[in-house]
Amino acid sequence: MAGKALQTVYTFRIETDRLRVYLASNEKGALRVHLSLAPEPAPDPVEFFRQEFQGERLTEAFSPNRDLIAAVVSALSGEYPLDIPPLAVSFTPFQGSVMRQLLNIPFGETRTYGEVAAAVGRPGGARAVGQALGRNPLPLVFP
């Protein structure tokens, strides 16, 4: 029986004075962004993602993450709007509408979950928005 072909997951880490941002992409696009306070010692990005992507080939690489890195650096720099990198994650229709709505919020402003729910046509859906954002695999890209 033939096994599943291994996917290559390209990892990278961005460090600031107080924050580490771990990134993962594959050949299709962005997979994950994880934010971490800067504890010592810092795991390398391959080790950081080893459990999340068990059974996949992991390697540290800048080039395959270039679009995701640019989006994250823009967000960290307070630049807006930022370009959305190609995505390798899928969202339910509702999650997708929530993520798109987040991009309509002007940089530096906030909205309540209830306001986002109303904007996507689900008044009273604040809890569902909170759950969608709690599962957001790409914070900073979809802030």
N, C-alpha and C positions, 0 to 999 in steps of 0.2 A: 504494500500500500504506500503510495507516494505521500510524503509529508507536505505540509503547507510551506510554500516558499517563504523564506525569511525576508522580512521587510527591513530595510536599513533605516534607522532612526538617527538623524543628525542632531547632535546636542551642542549647546553653547552656553556660556555663562557671562553675564555682564555684572560688573561690580561697581557700586558707588561707595561713598563713605559709610553709609548705614544699611545698604540694601544689596542683596544679591538677587539677580533675576536669572532663572534657569529657563532655557528655551529648547524646544524640540520640534523638529520638522521631519517630513519624509519627502520623497520625490514629488508628491502632489501639493504639498504646502504645509502650513503651520498646524502643529498638533497640540502643543501645550506651552503655557507660560506659568511658571511658579515664582512667587515672590517670597523671599526669606530675609529675615534680619540677618545681619552679618556675624554669625557665630564663628568661633574658631574651633577647630580647623574647618575649612570649607571643603566639602566633598567636590571632587571634579564632576563635571556635568554628566559624564557617562555613569559614574557611580550613583549620582543623584537620581537618575531615571531608571536604574537597573530593575527595580521592583515593579515600577509602573509599566514597563515595556518588556516583561519577561518573555523570553523565547524569540526576541527580535535582535538583530545585529545593531549594536550601538557604537557610534563613533563620534568623536568631537570634531566639528567642522564649522568654519565660518561661512563659506560660500553658499551651501544649501540653505542657510538660515538668514542670508543677507536681507531679504524683504521683511522678515519677522524682526530682525535686529533693528532695521530702520524704523519700523513702526513703534517698537518699544522705546528706542532712543528718542523719537519724537515725543512720545507721551511723557517720558521722564523729563524732557526739556521744556514741557509746557507748550509745545507747538501743536496747533490744531488748525485745520483738520489734518489728520494723519492718513496716509494711504493704508488701506486694508490689504495685507499680504494675501496671496493665494492661501486657501484653507484646505486642510485635509481632515477637518472635523465636520460632522454633520449635526444639524440642529433639527428638532421637530419644527413644524411650521410655527407654532407659538413661540418657541425659543428663538427662532430666526427673526420673528417680528419684534421681539423684545430687544435682541442684539442690534437690529437695524435702528430701532427707536433710540437706543443709547447714543448712536452716532449723531442724532439730531439735537442732542443737548449741547448747547454752547460750552466751550471749554471754560472751566472755573465755576460753572453753575451746577446745581444739583436738582434732582427730582425725587419725589417719594415713590415708593413702589406703586401706590395707588394712582399717582399721576401718570406713571409709565403704563400701567394697566389700562387706564382710560384712553391714553393716546393710541394704544394698539387695538382698541375696540373691545376691551374686556373690563368695563367698569366693575368694581368689586373683586377684581382678580389680583389684588395686591399680594396675597400669599403665593399665588402661582408665579408672579414676577419674581418674588424673593427666592423661590425654589429654582427658577431658571437661572437667576444670577448666582445662586449658590453653586450651581453646576457649571458655571462659565469656565471653560478650559483655557480661555485666552484673556485674562485680565490685562489691562493696559491697552490691548487691542480693542476690546469691548469693555470700556471702563465702567 
